[in-house]
C-alpha cells in the first residue's frame, strides 16, 4: 500500500477535472481526496502500486477536453488509511496561481438536451455542464467555485443540486449549473425598458428580426446587435444608427451548412468555425453569395461564426444568417452592463433580449483567418482569454501596458504570458476606464505583482501615460521592436532575426513616425537596418483620414506644381486648396515625417482613385487589396538607397503608376502591381541585410501584414529564397499583440 501527493497547475478548475479524478480513483479502487486550491488542484491517492501507476498515466492521457495540465508534481505521502475517495471543499488560502478557463462554446451533449423536448432543460438558454459554458466572463475570483462567480445569487434547486453532488453526472461540480426552476432567465424589452412579451420570447424575437427590427442580444461576454443579414433595409438602418458607414459586419449562421452556402470553407477553416473557441473566421464569398450587399460591401471576404451560446441555438434556425455585430456605438467598447446597454444602445436597437446573470468581464468575439493552412490571429478575445501563452523562457512578473489602438495588456509570471481580452482604442474614456480596471482584475485573479512596467515610447499614448504613473521600474520599448519580439516570443526565438515591422505609425527613436521598418533584433535590443523612405504627412493626422494628401505629396515630390498638368482622375478630383496644402508640407508646416507602410498603401489607393477619404481605420488599404484581387500585375521600378540604414524609395513606383494610368492600364491591375512590387522590394532589402549579417530567420509583424495579398506574395518569395519565416499564430500582428513583445523585451532588459 502506497500514497501519493499530486499537485497540478494549469486549467483544471471549471473543466470537470475533479469529477474526472473522482471517477478515475474509484475505477482503480483508490482512496484519498481532491480539492481546488489557488494554484490548481491538490490530490492524494492511496492504494496498490500497480493501481497508482495506472491512475497517474490515465490522469494525463484521459483528462477532460478542456483541461490543460501545465505542471504535475508527484511526491510520496504517508499512508493515511482512508477508505473512500472524496472531493473536499476548496482551499483559498494559498497563493493564487491557478489558471482560469476561457468561456467555452456549448458542447454537443448540451446542444442535444437543449433541442430534446423531453429533457428538463429543453429550450433553456443557460444550459451548461463541466465541458462547456461561461467561465472567465462570470468569475470574480479563484478558486473557481460558485460563491466566487456571478452565479452565486442563484441557489440550485434540489434537482440541480443532486446533479452537482452526483459523481456520475456530467454536471458534477459544474459551477454555473442551473435550470428553468432556479437559474437565470431572459426578458424581451422594448427600447424604453418595458417588457414586451412574457411567453415564448424567443419566437417573438425571431419574428421581430424577420420583420426587419434590430435586437440587442445579451450573450456571454456582452451585447450583440442583431438583424436579418438578408434584409438590406435592416442592415442599412443598423449602419446609420451605429454610425458605421462601410466597415464590414460579422454574421452568425444557424449551422455550418448555412455558412457553406455563402462561402468557400477549407478543412482548417471548418475546424476553426466548429471548435470550442467559435471565433469569427474570415472566409471567401462564393459567387452565389446571397446576403444583403451592405453586410460586407465591395468585399470578397465575410466574417462568419457559428452559435456558441445556448441563446444562439434557440434564436437561429439552421438556414438563417443574422448580422451579429458588437453591441456598441462607434469607437466605444462592447457594452456588457445592463444599465449602460439601455443608455448607449436604445438609439440603435428596437428591442432588447436581456438576462439577469451578471457579466463580470466584457469579452468581445475573437477573430481569425487562415494563412498557409494555419490559424492567423486578428483579435484574441472570447474563447481564448485568459488562457496564457506558453513561453520558452522563465519570466519575472512584468506588466506590459500595450499600445493606443486595439489595446491589450500583458502580465507575465513563470513561463506564462497572460494577454488581456481585446480592449480597443484608449482615446475613448469608457475604453480607458475598462483598461485600468481590467489590469487590476488580472493582477488580482492571478496574484501577479509586477516588478517592472513596459510601455511604448510614444509620449501621448494613454497606455504610456498610465504606465508612467505607476510606482515601478519602467522600461520604454520601441514600437516596432515590440512587434518583432512578439513573434519571437510565440516561437521561442532568442537569437537575432531580421524583423520586418510594417504598420501605419509607431514612435521612432528619432522622433519621426516609423512604420516601414527592417530591424535586426533579439529580445534585448535592435538595430534599424532599413526603412521605407520618409514621406511628409500634409496636415498631420488629417492625412491618415484623407489619403489624397499623401498621394498629393508624392506627386508634388516628383512633378512639383507641374502635377496640375497630369491628366488622371486623381489630379482632376483634387480640391482647389491643393497648392496651399502642398506648399505648407514643403515648408514642413504641420507635415511630420513618416515611414509607415500603411501610409504608402493609402497613397496608392488615392492615386488610383480607389479611396480618397476613409470612414474606418485601414479602409484605403483594404480597398486597394480588394481591387487587386484576381489581377496579375508585375513588379514596377523602385529604388534602394544603399546607405546605413538602407532606404526603400517608392517614388519611381508612383511615377510608373501614373505613366501606366495615362496609357490606360486599369487601376485594378496597378493595385496588384503595387502589392507585387512591395513584396519584391521587401525581400530585396531582407536579402541585403542577410548578406550583411548572415541571418536567415525572418519575422513579420505589424498591422499591414493582415493584408493577405502582400503576405502571401512575400512568403512565396522568402520561401523560394530559403529563408525561415515566422508569423503570428497566437496573438494579432496588429497592435493587439504589441504587449507580448513589450513584456519579453522588458524581462530581458531587467536581467531575466
C-alpha positions, 0 to 999 in steps of 0.5 A, a space after each residue: 500500500 502506497 500514497 501519493 501527493 499530486 499537485 497540478 497547475 494549469 486549467 483544471 478548475 471549471 473543466 470537470 477535472 475533479 469529477 474526472 479524478 473522482 471517477 478515475 480513483 474509484 475505477 482503480 479502487 483508490 482512496 484519498 481526496 481532491 480539492 481546488 486550491 489557488 494554484 490548481 488542484 491538490 490530490 492524494 491517492 492511496 492504494 496498490 502500486 500497480 493501481 497508482 501507476 495506472 491512475 497517474 498515466 490515465 490522469 494525463 492521457 484521459 483528462 477532460 477536453 478542456 483541461 490543460 495540465 501545465 505542471 504535475 508534481 508527484 511526491 510520496 505521502 504517508 499512508 493515511 488509511 482512508 477508505 473512500 475517495 472524496 472531493 473536499 471543499 476548496 482551499 483559498 488560502 494559498 497563493 493564487 496561481 491557478 489558471 482560469 478557463 476561457 468561456 467555452 462554446 456549448 458542447 454537443 451533449 448540451 446542444 442535444 438536451 437543449 433541442 430534446 423536448 423531453 429533457 428538463 432543460 429543453 429550450 433553456 438558454 443557460 444550459 451548461 455542464 463541466 465541458 462547456 459554458 461561461 467561465 472567465 466572463 462570470 468569475 470574480 475570483 479563484 478558486 473557481 467555485 460558485 460563491 466566487 462567480 456571478 452565479 452565486 445569487 442563484 441557489 440550485 434547486 434540489 434537482 440541480 443540486 443532486 446533479 452537482 453532488 452526483 459523481 456520475 453526472 456530467 454536471 458534477 461540480 459544474 459551477 454555473 449549473 442551473 435550470 428553468 426552476 432556479 437559474 437565470 432567465 431572459 426578458 424581451 424589452 422594448 427600447 424604453 425598458 418595458 417588457 414586451 412579451 412574457 411567453 415564448 420570447 424567443 419566437 417573438 424575437 425571431 419574428 421581430 428580426 424577420 420583420 426587419 427590427 434590430 435586437 440587442 442580444 445579451 450573450 456571454 461576454 456582452 451585447 450583440 446587435 442583431 438583424 436579418 443579414 438578408 434584409 438590406 433595409 435592416 442592415 442599412 438602418 443598423 449602419 446609420 444608427 451605429 454610425 458605421 458607414 462601410 466597415 464590414 459586419 460579422 454574421 452568425 449562421 444557424 449551422 455550418 451548412 448555412 455558412 457553406 452556402 455563402 462561402 468557400 470553407 477549407 478543412 482548417 477553416 471548418 475546424 476553426 468555425 466548429 471548435 470550442 473557441 467559435 471565433 469569427 473566421 474570415 472566409 471567401 464569398 462564393 459567387 452565389 453569395 446571397 446576403 444583403 450587399 451592405 453586410 460586407 460591401 465591395 468585399 470578397 471576404 465575410 466574417 462568419 461564426 457559428 452559435 456558441 451560446 445556448 441563446 444562439 441555438 434557440 434564436 437561429 434556425 439552421 438556414 438563417 444568417 443574422 448580422 451579429 455585430 458588437 453591441 456598441 456605438 462607434 469607437 466605444 467598447 462592447 457594452 456588457 452592463 445592463 444599465 449602460 446597454 439601455 443608455 448607449 444602445 436604445 438609439 440603435 436597437 428596437 428591442 432588447 433580449 436581456 438576462 439577469 446573470 451578471 457579466 463580470 468581464 466584457 469579452 468581445 468575439 475573437 477573430 481569425 483567418 487562415 494563412 498557409 493552412 494555419 490559424 492567423 490571429 486578428 483579435 484574441 478575445 472570447 474563447 481564448 482569454 485568459 488562457 496564457 501563452 506558453 513561453 520558452 523562457 522563465 519570466 519575472 512578473 512584468 506588466 506590459 501596458 500595450 499600445 493606443 489602438 486595439 489595446 491589450 495588456 500583458 502580465 507575465 509570471 513563470 513561463 506564462 504570458 497572460 494577454 488581456 481580452 481585446 480592449 480597443 482604442 484608449 482615446 475613448 474614456 469608457 475604453 480607458 476606464 475598462 483598461 485600468 480596471 481590467 489590469 487590476 482584475 488580472 493582477 488580482 485573479 492571478 496574484 501577479 505583482 509586477 516588478 517592472 512596467 513596459 510601455 511604448 515610447 510614444 509620449 501621448 499614448 494613454 497606455 504610456 501615460 498610465 504606465 508612467 504613473 505607476 510606482 515601478 521600474 519602467 522600461 520604454 520599448 520601441 514600437 516596432 521592436 515590440 512587434 518583432 519580439 512578439 513573434 519571437 516570443 510565440 516561437 521561442 526565438 532568442 537569437 537575432 532575426 531580421 524583423 520586418 515591422 510594417 504598420 501605419 505609425 509607431 514612435 521612432 527613436 528619432 522622433 519621426 513616425 516609423 512604420 516601414 521598418 527592417 530591424 535586426 533584433 533579439 529580445 534585448 535590443 535592435 538595430 534599424 537596418 532599413 526603412 521605407 523612405 520618409 514621406 511628409 504627412 500634409 496636415 498631420 493626422 488629417 492625412 491618415 483620414 484623407 489619403 489624397 494628401 499623401 498621394 498629393 505629396 508624392 506627386 508634388 515630390 516628383 512633378 512639383 506644381 507641374 502635377 496640375 498638368 497630369 491628366 488622371 482622375 486623381 489630379 482632376 478630383 483634387 480640391 482647389 486648396 491643393 497648392 496651399 496644402 502642398 506648399 505648407 508640407 514643403 515648408 514642413 508646416 504641420 507635415 511630420 515625417 513618416 515611414 509607415 507602410 500603411 501610409 504608402 498603401 493609402 497613397 496608392 489607393 488615392 492615386 488610383 482613385 480607389 479611396 480618397 477619404 476613409 470612414 474606418 481605420 485601414 479602409 484605403 488599404 483594404 480597398 486597394 487589396 480588394 481591387 487587386 484581387 484576381 489581377 496579375 500585375 508585375 513588379 514596377 521600378 523602385 529604388 534602394 538607397 544603399 546607405 546605413 540604414 538602407 532606404 526603400 524609395 517608392 517614388 519611381 513606383 508612383 511615377 510608373 503608376 501614373 505613366 501606366 494610368 495615362 496609357 490606360 492600364 486599369 487601376 485594378 491591375 496597378 493595385 496588384 502591381 503595387 502589392 507585387 512590387 512591395 513584396 519584391 522590394 521587401 525581400 530585396 532589402 531582407 536579402 541585403 541585410 542577410 548578406 550583411 549579417 548572415 541571418 536567415 530567420 525572418 519575422 513579420 509583424 505589424 498591422 499591414 501584414 493582415 493584408 493577405 495579398 502582400 503576405 502571401 506574395 512575400 512568403 512565396 518569395 522568402 520561401 523560394 529564397 530559403 529563408 525561415 519565416 515566422 508569423 503570428 499564430 497566437 496573438 494579432 500582428 496588429 497592435 493587439 499583440 504589441 504587449 507580448 513583445 513589450 513584456 519579453 523585451 522588458 524581462 530581458 532588459 531587467 536581467 531575466 
